[in-house]
Amino acid sequence: MTAYLIRNVSVVGGAPTDLLIRDGVVAETGAGLAAPDATVLDATGLVALPGLVDLHTHLREPGREDAETVESGSRAAALGGYTAVCAMANTSPVADTAGVVEQVWRLGREAGLVDVQPIGAVTVGLAGERLAELGAMADSAARVRIFSDDGHCVADPKLMRRALEYVKAFDGVIAQHAEEPRLTEGAQMHEGEVSTRLGLTGWPAVAEEAIIARDVLLAEHVGSRLHICHVSTAGSVEVLRHAKARGVKVTAEVTPHHLLLTDEKATTYDPVYKVNPPLRTAADVAALRAALAEGVIDIVATDHAPHAVEDKECEWAYARPGMLGLETALSIALDVLGPQWDLIAERMSRTPARIAGLDGHGLDPAPGVPANLTLVDPAARRVIEPAELASRSRNTPYARMTLPGRIVATFLRGEPTVLDGKAVK
Ligand SMILES: NC(=O)N[C@@H](CC(=O)O)C(=O)O
């Protein structure tokens, strides 16, 4: 294994120092380190962060390998500064058995670019009718701890209660896609002034807020861990604030796009802006940013949702919802939060690693710690060119935008997956 001596790097925004990486761990830190056998990387001006951890990634394999594979999504993740991603269960077949989660887990190991932690479905086939084999998935080689029907809400309160109770036995967590389906039938975008103007059926904020309110009460009642996917409204923030004040074991994520973009984008009728939950209002964006800074929202998760051209480049009403996220998330966070490195490390690495129970991830570079880290150039600016993305899909909402920050290198257990901004394999 090659040793790496990273010179003059600011660890999570601190004073410049050297990091020696050897045998998969951070061997030494301090100014003026010497290691004749090591490859030297001059990291003057760069910031080292614990490798980013994404709690919400769609890798599309098995089933839609034309849109993404475990390998292409892993490469996109590494280029985005990630060392671990949690793969959502809405594949084909659905990841609702030990066999499918083990397949995804094994494909992740074979790609070897990030740790791929499969998420298991809550209900068989995401159909919302009977519980999937949660215990078998937890006991499998993939050691599943997060369960989600993402893309669909676990709408039946009795099933949701049972799922919450069931996962308590192995400290699991149910990640809810909060969307009351009866309130969003036929919805095309956020319900509000813009949807009225465009004459498109709206997805009201209350459809999200009502499910979060119900589920924090259920989680409190049974004493289980609940995670809320892609929180998108100011009202959801207030429900979460209330639940956290009561001591409910609830965590929540927000996506980069909900921190930046608004429903005004729908006026372009460009389906690249169609996403679930939909882009909301400027007031919602402001509330989400404040909640993230405050900690009412715990983490940023990408909801990286690759879609093939034919599923996106069509009429708005027929387009699938979803946007790419892995290769741009850190830039959007930097744009939205500024160079608050400790906050970025907390919301994009340490806390997601803790929620997912990923050993060896989310740890600041320090002697003895597994060398899962990423080096960011905060001064760089880059123009997003969809054709240059490593994802198999092209549905980024940031095409041709100039964004701050560039991932220069990513290390997974001491091995570079990205060097000089390029994937190593
Ligand atoms: N977030 C999205 O807009 N899409 C997700 C699933 C979903 O939540 O609808 C996808 O899998 O494409």
The ligand as a MOL file (V3000), in Angstrom:
LIG
                    3D

  0  0  0     0  0            999 V3000
M  V30 BEGIN CTAB
M  V30 COUNTS 12 11 0 0 0
M  V30 BEGIN ATOM
M  V30 1 N -36.7400 12.1840 -5.3930 0
M  V30 2 C -37.2100 11.9810 -6.5990 0
M  V30 3 O -37.6930 12.9190 -7.2270 0
M  V30 4 N -37.1970 10.7630 -7.1640 0
M  V30 5 C -36.8200 9.5470 -6.5190 0
M  V30 6 C -37.9190 8.8930 -5.8010 0
M  V30 7 C -38.9300 9.8070 -5.2300 0
M  V30 8 O -38.7550 10.2500 -4.0890 0
M  V30 9 O -39.9290 10.0620 -5.9070 0
M  V30 10 C -36.3100 8.5790 -7.5530 0
M  V30 11 O -36.0390 7.4220 -7.2240 0
M  V30 12 O -36.1680 8.9880 -8.7120 0
M  V30 END ATOM
M  V30 BEGIN BOND
M  V30 1 1 1 2
M  V30 2 2 2 3
M  V30 3 1 2 4
M  V30 4 1 4 5
M  V30 5 1 5 6
M  V30 6 1 5 10
M  V30 7 1 6 7
M  V30 8 2 7 8
M  V30 9 1 7 9
M  V30 10 2 10 11
M  V30 11 1 10 12
M  V30 END BOND
M  V30 END CTAB
M  END
